[in-house]
Amino acid sequence: MKKIEAIIQPHKLEDVKTALQTIGIDGMTIGEVRGHGRQKGHKEIYRGQEYKVDFLPKTKVELVVPASRVDEVAEALASAARTGAIGDGKIFITEVAEAIRIRNGDRGESAL
């Protein structure tokens, strides 16, 4: 099993959700996060005063999938989230040792 964590632009969440549902992936966790990469934020002007916005709003998508589907899921996620502009985000893939469904004790891929 693999855990996929993606940091994406908030306005791309619906596109990502639809792309994942299209390939049969329903379970995911979504969180609102803040951060920056190479773009280092941006400047805004409020009431004539310039402010530097260091941490930009992003959306974090987390899901655990069978190892056999990780490439398919990562490609669908990346394609749906891509705008071609700086700040599109990143995808991180890590190994998951075990998954346990709390309700009935199912383990491994059957818990997904």
C-alpha positions as CSV (number, residue, x, y, z in Angstrom):
1,M,0.0,0.0,0.0
2,K,1.1,3.5,-0.7
3,K,0.1,6.9,0.8
4,I,-0.2,9.7,-1.7
5,E,-0.1,13.3,-0.3
6,A,-0.7,16.1,-2.7
7,I,-0.5,19.8,-2.1
8,I,-2.6,21.5,-4.7
9,Q,-4.2,24.9,-5.5
10,P,-7.5,25.2,-3.7
11,H,-9.5,26.0,-6.9
12,K,-8.4,22.6,-8.4
13,L,-9.9,20.5,-5.7
14,E,-13.2,19.7,-7.5
15,D,-11.2,18.8,-10.7
16,V,-9.0,16.4,-8.7
17,K,-12.0,14.9,-6.8
18,T,-13.8,14.2,-10.1
19,A,-10.7,12.7,-11.8
20,L,-10.1,10.4,-8.8
21,Q,-13.8,9.3,-8.7
22,T,-13.6,8.6,-12.5
23,I,-10.9,6.0,-11.9
24,G,-12.7,4.5,-8.9
25,I,-11.0,6.2,-6.0
26,D,-13.5,7.5,-3.5
27,G,-11.8,7.7,-0.1
28,M,-9.6,10.7,0.5
29,T,-8.9,13.2,3.3
30,I,-8.8,16.9,2.5
31,G,-7.3,19.7,4.6
32,E,-6.8,23.4,4.2
33,V,-3.1,24.2,4.7
34,R,-0.8,27.2,4.1
35,G,2.7,27.2,2.6
36,H,5.0,28.2,-0.2
37,G,7.6,26.7,-2.4
38,R,9.9,28.4,-4.8
39,Q,7.4,31.2,-5.5
40,K,8.0,32.5,-1.9
41,G,4.5,34.1,-1.6
42,H,3.5,37.5,-3.1
43,K,2.9,41.1,-2.2
44,E,-0.5,42.7,-1.7
45,I,-1.6,46.3,-1.1
46,Y,-4.2,47.0,1.5
47,R,-5.2,50.6,2.3
48,G,-2.1,51.9,0.6
49,Q,0.2,49.7,2.6
50,E,2.2,46.9,1.0
51,Y,2.2,43.6,2.7
52,K,4.1,40.4,2.0
53,V,2.0,37.2,2.0
54,D,4.5,34.5,2.8
55,F,2.2,31.5,3.2
56,L,-0.3,31.0,0.5
57,P,-3.5,28.9,0.9
58,K,-3.2,25.4,-0.4
59,T,-5.3,22.2,-0.2
60,K,-3.8,18.9,1.0
61,V,-5.2,15.7,-0.4
62,E,-4.3,12.4,1.3
63,L,-5.2,8.9,0.2
64,V,-3.9,5.4,0.6
65,V,-4.1,3.1,-2.4
66,P,-2.9,-0.4,-3.4
67,A,0.7,-0.3,-4.7
68,S,-0.5,-1.6,-8.0
69,R,-2.6,1.6,-8.6
70,V,-0.2,4.2,-7.4
71,D,1.0,5.3,-10.8
72,E,-2.5,5.5,-12.2
73,V,-3.7,7.6,-9.2
74,A,-0.7,9.9,-9.2
75,E,-1.1,10.6,-12.9
76,A,-4.8,11.3,-12.7
77,L,-4.2,13.6,-9.7
78,A,-1.4,15.5,-11.4
79,S,-3.3,15.9,-14.6
80,A,-6.3,17.3,-12.9
81,A,-4.3,19.7,-10.6
82,R,-2.0,21.0,-13.3
83,T,-2.4,24.6,-14.5
84,G,1.2,25.0,-15.8
85,A,1.9,27.9,-13.5
86,I,4.3,28.2,-10.6
87,G,2.6,27.0,-7.4
88,D,0.7,24.0,-8.9
89,G,1.9,21.9,-6.0
90,K,3.7,18.6,-5.2
91,I,2.8,15.0,-4.8
92,F,4.6,12.8,-2.2
93,I,4.3,9.0,-2.2
94,T,5.3,6.9,0.8
95,E,5.0,3.3,1.9
96,V,2.2,2.3,4.3
97,A,3.1,-0.7,6.5
98,E,-0.5,-1.4,7.7
99,A,-4.0,-0.2,7.5
100,I,-6.7,-1.2,10.0
101,R,-10.4,-0.5,9.7
102,I,-11.5,0.5,13.2
103,R,-15.2,-0.6,12.7
104,N,-14.5,-4.3,12.1
105,G,-10.8,-4.9,12.4
106,D,-10.1,-5.5,8.6
107,R,-6.4,-5.2,7.8
108,G,-4.3,-4.4,4.8
109,E,-5.9,-3.6,1.4
110,S,-9.3,-4.9,2.6
111,A,-9.3,-2.0,5.1
112,L,-9.1,0.5,2.3
